[in-house]
């Protein structure tokens, strides 16, 4: 069944959807995006995703393509039209189509595209067994806090991981882990503290990261936001990643070394449960 996608004001068959070859997303990766999870037909933590979208646009001197209320209406309409029960909603805003010029055009109309992806997020078999990751040098640009579509280094890292027979890659800069290819990276120390990279321009400010750290603190688990090395990660008692679609997913192997006993640890499993509970209750 072809999906219905949204392109610049119209809901169209995915095979009929068109964007200009002059679109600056295509020519310059001059675009930002958001991914929101959908559970039971409702959007998870969507207000925070739209707040980050507004910020990313602002950092690049772009404006919202329509009001936030209109965006939410389109998102919900797309979920309904595709009968999406569980999965992801992808939203991208580019600066629009303009004759090719490195300078930002002044008068381009933003391109707004959305599509859905049906996927089991809660009963994800990978979360039950835990991820294996490799570490790779972080080759990305220096403003990773902006959620841009400049995803080539991340795509290369993820492909390198697949070629190595593992699930994902953790990116490393100056000996310290920044984040996963499309998720935030966390470890749990022997004394049950969570260590996760502090917010800055080196990582994306994950919406799920923020929610999970808040849940952890409420559970009485101490959180330390600071850089951690690959060695520290390898000798941690647990490791996990967070993202809109992975929720909380344990990491059980890094560069071939088992983390803890090599199976999903109790804190990661508990935080996954708590997050899913919260997501089910608050999705709208
Ligand atoms: N990626 N870091 C990076 C580099 C990411 O691409 C993502 C999300 C995250 C987690 O952010 P959030 O919790 O807000 O999803 C961290 C999405 C899921 C994607 O590109 O599909």
Boltz pocket constraint, residues with backbone or C-beta under 6 A from the ligand:
constraints:
  - pocket:
      binder: B
      contacts: [[A, 35], [A, 179], [A, 180], [A, 181], [A, 182], [A, 183], [A, 184], [A, 203], [A, 204], [A, 205], [A, 206], [A, 207], [A, 208], [A, 209], [A, 242], [A, 243], [A, 244], [A, 245]]
      max_distance: 6.0
